[in-house]
């Protein structure tokens, strides 16, 4: 579960400032988009002088990479929980539903995770690991659905790219689906994608 709020304090004492700043950013992402986040405001939320932030995060991008990493880790857990013991196509549809529910619950965080590539210079390997872990879940689903292992990664990337597009269209209300039918719409889209990618 994504930690959504940070306790404000007059002085920072527990010694884990990076985690406190990530929690503060996740809290702000409930109502603000990533572009609106300010390191100075996050420092205030964490109860420290803004100069202290730069000891751990030299710039906003480095903090956003850690926030997005947290998002991908939480998404991976959500999808695994959603699928339970299901395998193959059923697991992939369950992953898609977990993916959608996560995006709907944390839209600003999801937009950060699904937006322009954060790690263009390869500076944030932990972020890449979190994304790769999520991709492996989808690849495993395709292998279980009968796709050859050497093709599974490509199929997973295409599936996630298409699924992200569907979810973004729903979140931005470009696809008008009533709330009661959204999950069915996503499940149907996932089934069609799996069928086309086998």
C-alpha positions as CSV (number, residue, x, y, z in Angstrom):
1,X,0.0,0.0,0.0
2,X,1.3,3.4,-0.9
3,X,2.1,5.5,2.1
4,X,0.0,8.6,1.6
5,X,0.9,11.1,4.3
6,X,3.8,12.4,6.2
7,X,3.8,13.6,9.8
8,X,4.9,17.2,10.1
9,X,7.4,17.9,12.8
10,X,9.4,21.0,13.9
11,X,12.7,19.2,13.7
12,X,13.8,16.1,11.8
13,X,15.0,13.5,14.3
14,X,14.5,9.9,13.1
15,X,17.4,10.0,10.6
16,X,15.5,8.7,7.6
17,X,15.0,11.9,5.6
18,X,14.9,10.2,2.1
19,X,12.0,8.0,3.2
20,X,10.2,11.0,4.8
21,X,10.5,13.0,1.6
22,X,9.2,10.2,-0.5
23,X,6.2,9.9,1.9
24,X,5.7,13.6,1.7
25,X,5.7,13.5,-2.1
26,X,3.3,10.6,-2.2
27,X,1.0,12.6,0.1
28,X,1.1,15.6,-2.1
29,X,0.5,13.5,-5.2
30,X,-3.0,12.8,-3.9
31,X,-4.0,16.3,-4.9
32,X,-1.1,17.6,-7.1
33,X,0.6,16.4,-10.2
34,X,4.3,15.7,-10.2
35,X,5.2,18.9,-12.0
36,X,3.7,20.9,-9.2
37,X,5.9,19.2,-6.5
38,X,8.5,21.5,-5.0
39,X,11.5,20.3,-3.0
40,X,11.1,23.3,-0.7
41,X,7.5,22.4,0.1
42,X,8.4,18.7,0.6
43,X,11.2,19.7,3.0
44,X,8.6,21.8,4.9
45,X,6.3,18.8,5.0
46,X,9.1,16.6,6.4
47,X,10.0,19.2,8.9
48,X,13.5,20.1,7.7
49,X,15.3,23.0,6.1
50,X,15.1,22.8,2.4
51,X,18.9,22.7,2.1
52,X,18.9,19.3,3.9
53,X,17.0,17.8,0.9
54,X,20.0,18.3,-1.4
55,X,22.2,16.0,0.8
56,X,20.0,13.1,-0.4
57,X,18.4,14.3,-3.7
58,X,20.5,16.6,-5.8
59,X,17.5,17.6,-7.8
60,X,13.8,17.1,-8.2
61,X,14.2,14.4,-10.8
62,X,16.2,12.2,-8.4
63,X,13.4,12.4,-5.9
64,X,10.8,11.7,-8.5
65,X,12.7,8.6,-9.6
66,X,12.5,7.3,-6.0
67,X,8.8,8.2,-5.8
68,X,8.1,6.4,-9.1
69,X,10.1,3.4,-7.9
70,X,7.9,3.2,-4.8
71,X,4.9,3.4,-7.1
72,X,6.1,0.5,-9.3
73,X,6.9,-1.6,-6.2
74,X,3.4,-1.0,-4.8
75,X,1.8,-1.7,-8.2
76,X,3.6,-5.0,-8.5
77,X,2.3,-6.1,-5.1
78,X,-1.2,-4.9,-6.0
79,X,-1.2,-7.0,-9.2
80,X,0.2,-10.1,-7.5
81,X,-2.5,-9.8,-4.8
82,X,-5.2,-9.3,-7.5
83,X,-4.1,-12.4,-9.4
84,X,-3.7,-14.7,-6.4
85,X,-3.1,-18.2,-7.7
86,X,-4.4,-17.6,-11.2
87,X,-2.2,-18.4,-14.1
88,X,-1.9,-17.6,-17.8
89,X,-4.6,-15.5,-19.4
90,X,-6.6,-15.3,-16.2
91,X,-3.6,-14.0,-14.3
92,X,-2.9,-11.4,-17.1
93,X,-6.5,-10.1,-16.9
94,X,-6.2,-10.0,-13.1
95,X,-2.9,-8.1,-13.4
96,X,-4.7,-5.6,-15.8
97,X,-7.4,-5.1,-13.3
98,X,-4.9,-4.5,-10.5
99,X,-3.1,-2.1,-12.8
100,X,-6.3,-0.2,-13.5
101,X,-7.4,-0.1,-9.8
102,X,-4.0,1.2,-8.8
103,X,-4.1,3.9,-11.5
104,X,-7.6,5.0,-10.5
105,X,-6.7,5.2,-6.8
106,X,-3.4,7.0,-7.4
107,X,-3.8,8.9,-10.7
108,X,-1.1,11.5,-10.3
109,X,1.4,8.9,-9.2
110,X,0.4,6.7,-12.1
111,X,0.9,9.6,-14.5
112,X,4.4,10.0,-13.1
113,X,5.1,6.3,-13.5
114,X,3.6,6.1,-17.0
115,X,4.8,9.5,-18.2
116,X,8.1,10.6,-19.9
117,X,11.0,8.3,-19.2
118,X,12.6,9.3,-15.9
119,X,15.9,7.4,-16.3
120,X,17.2,8.6,-19.7
121,X,20.7,8.8,-18.4
122,X,20.7,5.6,-16.5
123,X,21.2,7.4,-13.2
124,X,18.6,5.5,-11.2
125,X,19.2,1.7,-11.4
126,X,16.8,1.0,-8.5
127,X,14.0,2.6,-10.4
128,X,14.7,0.4,-13.5
129,X,14.8,-2.7,-11.2
130,X,11.3,-1.9,-9.9
131,X,10.0,-1.5,-13.5
132,X,11.7,-4.7,-14.6
133,X,10.1,-6.6,-11.7
134,X,6.7,-5.6,-12.8
135,X,7.5,-6.5,-16.4
136,X,8.6,-10.0,-15.3
137,X,5.2,-10.6,-13.8
138,X,3.5,-9.9,-17.1
139,X,6.1,-12.0,-19.0
140,X,5.5,-14.9,-16.7
141,X,1.8,-14.6,-17.4
142,X,2.5,-14.8,-21.2
143,X,4.7,-17.9,-20.7
144,X,1.9,-19.6,-18.7
145,X,-0.5,-18.6,-21.5
146,X,1.7,-20.5,-24.0
147,X,4.0,-17.9,-25.4
148,X,7.6,-19.0,-25.9
149,X,9.9,-17.7,-23.2
150,X,12.1,-15.8,-25.6
151,X,9.1,-13.9,-26.9
152,X,7.5,-13.2,-23.5
153,X,9.3,-10.0,-22.6
154,X,8.3,-8.4,-25.9
155,X,4.7,-9.5,-25.5
156,X,4.7,-8.1,-21.9
157,X,6.0,-4.7,-23.1
158,X,3.4,-4.5,-25.8
159,X,0.7,-5.6,-23.3
160,X,1.7,-3.0,-20.7
161,X,2.1,-0.2,-23.4
162,X,-1.4,-0.9,-24.7
163,X,-2.9,-1.3,-21.2
164,X,-1.3,2.0,-20.1
165,X,-3.0,3.7,-23.1
166,X,-6.4,2.3,-22.3
167,X,-6.1,3.3,-18.6
168,X,-4.8,6.8,-19.4
169,X,-7.7,7.3,-21.8
170,X,-10.1,6.3,-19.0
171,X,-8.4,8.5,-16.4
172,X,-8.4,11.5,-18.8
173,X,-12.1,10.8,-19.7
174,X,-11.3,10.4,-23.3
175,X,-13.0,7.0,-23.2
176,X,-16.4,7.5,-21.7
177,X,-17.2,4.4,-19.6
178,X,-19.6,4.5,-16.7
179,X,-17.9,3.8,-13.3
180,X,-19.9,0.6,-13.0
181,X,-18.6,-0.7,-16.3
182,X,-14.9,0.4,-16.1
183,X,-13.5,-2.8,-14.7
184,X,-15.4,-4.9,-17.3
185,X,-14.1,-2.6,-20.0
186,X,-10.5,-3.1,-18.8
187,X,-10.9,-6.8,-18.4
188,X,-12.4,-7.1,-21.9
189,X,-9.5,-5.0,-23.4
190,X,-7.0,-7.2,-21.5
191,X,-8.5,-10.4,-22.9
192,X,-8.4,-9.0,-26.5
193,X,-4.8,-7.9,-26.0
194,X,-3.8,-11.3,-24.7
195,X,-5.5,-13.0,-27.6
196,X,-3.8,-10.8,-30.1
197,X,-0.4,-11.2,-28.6
198,X,-0.3,-15.0,-28.2
